[in-house]
Amino acid sequence: MTLVSPGKPSRVKSFWVDADTEDQTEDLYTCPPNCRGEITMMHIVNANGNTTVDAYWYVAPQNIPSSKSSDPEYSTWIVSGYQSRILGGKNMTGGEFIQLTGATLVLEPGDKLQIKPSGNAAPHIDALCTVTETFIPVG
């Protein structure tokens, strides 16, 4: 049972990514087709030196609300999606971690969680998340 879809078939899974290339955005989780993903935990740890970390919620183009159509950037978002910062420019020392819990972020099919390290030629950022995937019936 989930917060947004009580009584529907679901599964709980954990995912991880090792972001080890400076200025490269890595996908931590992508919500699959015919599912809704509820992110209940995200854990980010820096394993090497001082690194600046950004974490994003990438909203897939098909999930951009039409209420945003008056925004001048809407035409770009509807083609390429939108990155909303969850964590912006956090400077993390070696061994430092951030754990985000206590709230639920709901992702629709095609939405992603992304991590990007910068400011370190040899970053080593490990990111983990726990997701409840609820199946959305087709038809």
C-alpha angles and dihedrals in degrees: 000000000000137000097250101031111034115188096013122120111270143159133208117226138169125217135189140189133191108218103198104149119085115243093002118126113224125198111236095179136359118196107234126230116277092022139095115212123212111198109207100166138024123180123188123185131181111218099177133047126303112330133172112225132200123187120194141191103216109205110207116234094249089057097054106117116241088228085078091061092102090061111099090227093055094098089056094046094050088058103037106018128238132273114215114191116237091172119016125199096331109177106217125190121215111291094014118132140187123207120193114199138137096067135069124228113197117211125195125212110300095017116126144198110224136188127201125184121199142165094050124084090211107032123176111190118166115198127186134181138182117219135184107211114202118195117236111208116236116237 
